[in-house]
Amino acid sequence: MEALQAVKDMFPRMSNSELMAPMDSIQVSTEKLRQLLSEEGVREEVIQESEQIMRNEFAPLQSQLLLLKQKQWLLIDTLRQLE
C-alpha cells in the first residue's frame, strides 16, 4: 500500500476543469509566415495559398490531439475508479 501511495503522490490529480478544458480552442497563427513572405515580396495569392496549406497540414494533428485527450479522460476516469 505504501508503494501505491508513493506512486499516487508522484502524479497529482488534475482538476476537473483542467481535464475538461476544450480542445477546440487550439489556434494556429499564420501571422509570422504571412509577415515573412510579405517581406520577401511574395504575392498575396501565394501567401494565402501558403496559409491554407499550413492549416490543412495542421488539421490532422488537431484531430489526433482531440483523440489523445479523449483517451486521457478515459484513463484518468478509470484510475479514479481504482482509487
C-alpha positions as CSV (number, residue, x, y, z in Angstrom):
1,M,0.0,0.0,0.0
2,E,2.9,2.4,0.8
3,A,4.3,1.8,-2.7
4,L,0.9,2.6,-4.3
5,Q,0.6,5.7,-2.2
6,A,4.1,6.8,-3.2
7,V,3.3,6.4,-6.9
8,K,0.0,8.2,-6.5
9,D,1.7,11.1,-4.8
10,M,4.1,11.3,-7.8
11,F,1.2,12.1,-10.1
12,P,-1.0,14.8,-8.5
13,R,-4.6,14.9,-9.6
14,M,-5.7,17.3,-12.2
15,S,-8.8,19.3,-11.5
16,N,-11.9,18.6,-13.5
17,S,-11.7,21.9,-15.2
18,E,-8.2,21.1,-16.5
19,L,-9.4,17.7,-17.7
20,M,-12.4,19.0,-19.4
21,A,-10.7,22.1,-20.9
22,P,-12.0,22.3,-24.5
23,M,-9.5,21.3,-27.1
24,D,-11.3,23.1,-29.9
25,S,-9.7,26.4,-28.7
26,I,-6.5,25.5,-30.4
27,Q,-5.5,28.2,-32.8
28,V,-2.7,28.2,-35.4
29,S,-1.4,31.6,-36.3
30,T,-0.1,32.2,-39.8
31,E,0.9,35.8,-39.0
32,K,4.7,35.1,-38.8
33,L,4.5,33.2,-42.1
34,R,2.5,36.0,-43.7
35,Q,4.9,38.6,-42.5
36,L,8.0,36.8,-43.7
37,L,6.5,36.0,-47.1
38,S,5.3,39.6,-47.4
39,E,8.8,41.0,-46.5
40,E,10.2,38.7,-49.2
41,G,7.9,40.3,-51.8
42,V,5.6,37.2,-52.3
43,R,2.3,37.9,-53.9
44,E,-0.8,38.0,-51.7
45,E,-2.4,35.0,-53.6
46,V,0.7,32.9,-52.8
47,I,0.7,34.0,-49.2
48,Q,-3.0,32.9,-48.9
49,E,-2.3,29.6,-50.5
50,S,0.6,29.0,-48.1
51,E,-1.6,29.8,-45.1
52,Q,-4.2,27.4,-46.4
53,I,-1.6,24.6,-46.9
54,M,-0.4,25.2,-43.3
55,R,-3.9,25.0,-41.9
56,N,-4.6,21.8,-43.9
57,E,-1.4,20.2,-42.6
58,F,-2.4,21.1,-39.0
59,A,-5.9,19.7,-39.2
60,P,-5.0,16.0,-38.8
61,L,-2.7,16.9,-35.9
62,Q,-5.6,18.7,-34.2
63,S,-7.7,15.6,-34.7
64,Q,-5.0,13.4,-33.2
65,L,-4.8,15.7,-30.2
66,L,-8.5,15.5,-29.6
67,L,-8.4,11.7,-29.8
68,L,-5.5,11.6,-27.3
69,K,-7.4,14.0,-25.0
70,Q,-10.4,11.6,-25.0
71,K,-8.1,8.7,-24.3
72,Q,-6.6,10.7,-21.4
73,W,-10.1,11.3,-20.0
74,L,-10.9,7.6,-20.1
75,L,-7.6,6.6,-18.5
76,I,-8.0,9.2,-15.7
77,D,-11.6,8.2,-15.1
78,T,-10.5,4.5,-14.9
79,L,-7.7,5.4,-12.5
80,R,-10.1,7.4,-10.3
81,Q,-12.4,4.3,-10.1
82,L,-9.5,2.2,-8.9
83,E,-8.8,4.5,-6.0
